[in-house]
Amino acid sequence: MVEEVVVQILSRLPPKSLMRFKCVRKSWCALVNNPGFISQHLHLYNKFASTPILIKRTVISRTESTSEEVVFSLLNLHNDDYNCHLEANCHSIVEDINFPASMGLKTRGQFIEFPMPRPRSFDEAVYVIGHCDGIICLLVLYISTSVILCNPAIKEFRLVKDVDVISFHVGFGYDPKSKDYILVNVMSTGEKVYDNERLVIHPPRAKLYTLGTGSWREINTNYLETETTNFWPSLFQFYFKGIFYWLGNEQRKELVSEFDRDDEDNNRLVILFYDTGDELFHSLLLPDGFYDPNEGLYTMRLALLNESIALYGFHCIGNCPEPFEIWIMVDFDGTDCSWTKQLAVVPTVELYMPGAVWKNNAILINREGRVVSYNFDEEKLRYNPIHGVLRADFQAAVCVHSIVSVKGQPT
């Protein structure tokens, strides 16, 4: 009975406290390392804890005008923060992430340094790929391509090499069957030009990395091609209940010339997903009426909103924003779904590359170099204590706190 009470108490404590308590008693150390307790803590602690949001921002170096510095921070928002008034910081706490030298990055404290100017094809050198159960996944384009996995709550870091990458083709999440965390990497197999003009694009291949084994293996990509088209993930969105989600496109395999590669007639926007249940890729169509390529620049993202999969986006034509829309996926059976529109509202502030959708129809945006929360229902802005964010280099991801290790589950 006493032991059960102790377990209930410990499962509601912050990860930093649990790491210290491992040194108090051997039985507590064994408990904190137990997979069952790790899972219990993941769910119980985050019911009442503040919501951490990973923020990536780039600033010009204060010491050298020839370099840029990237900073990753956790913005901890309490559940009642959206009831705060304009300019009120309420209970927000910002914690910067310090990367160890073993990750192969040139760092100065919490700052990751990159020389300027950077090559056009690598205009950002570190990307936020995703997050799962407290583990953050970063793609590093720095000398060679690699992935950094880190759990800042317990200060664990891991470097994964041998990543083949085009854009954001890497996804990170959990495999319920193997009970371990995995990376899914979709790769190009090349293309060939015939008769000095006709372009044939070869179908993609994919591989999977398991943290527990520390090794890659090839996976089935039959459903990433049809007789005439290939499916390409372009931007990893998130993992949810055994499924990895990307925004992507269906592209014709053969083009009259390479100049037709980006033509709208040869591409169709889709949602791609990898299901750990059947270990296959699948595709879904966007909602009818959600996106019209003839109406100009469009920003869209997938998000997890109140345990539902949401698609959000808006057209931005000059300084006159069109309605911001949120669509919710319903009746998803593993291969098909339908959509219902939850929100369509014209914002009262300019939206540029929204970082993340949070609960209560609220989003995080970069406004004049500051990270700002905007609530559509109340049309209120809430300024958070993060400054100096370059407009075009802002990323955000809603996370959770955990004691999950980046070392993977033992086999």
Secondary structure, 3 states (H helix, E strand, C coil): CHHHHHHHHHCCCCHHHHHHHCCCCHHHHHHHCCHHHHHHHHHHHHHHCCEEEEEEEEEECCCCCCEEEEEEEEEEECCCHHHCCCCCCCCCEEEECCCCHHHCCCEECCEEEEECCCCHHHCCCEEEEEEECCEEEEEEECCCEEEEEEECCCCEEEEECCCCCCCECEEEEEECCCCEEEEEEEECCCEEEECCCEEEECCCEEEEEECCCCEEEEECCHHHECCCEEEEEEEEEEEECCEEEEEEEEEECEECCHHHCCCHHHEEEEEEEEECCCCEEEEEECCCCCCCHHHCCEEEEEEEECCEEEEEEEEEECCEECCEEEEEEECCCCCCCEEEEEEEECCCCCCCCCCEEECCCEEEEEECCEEEEEECCCCEEEECCCCCCCHHHCEEEECCCCCCCCCCCCC
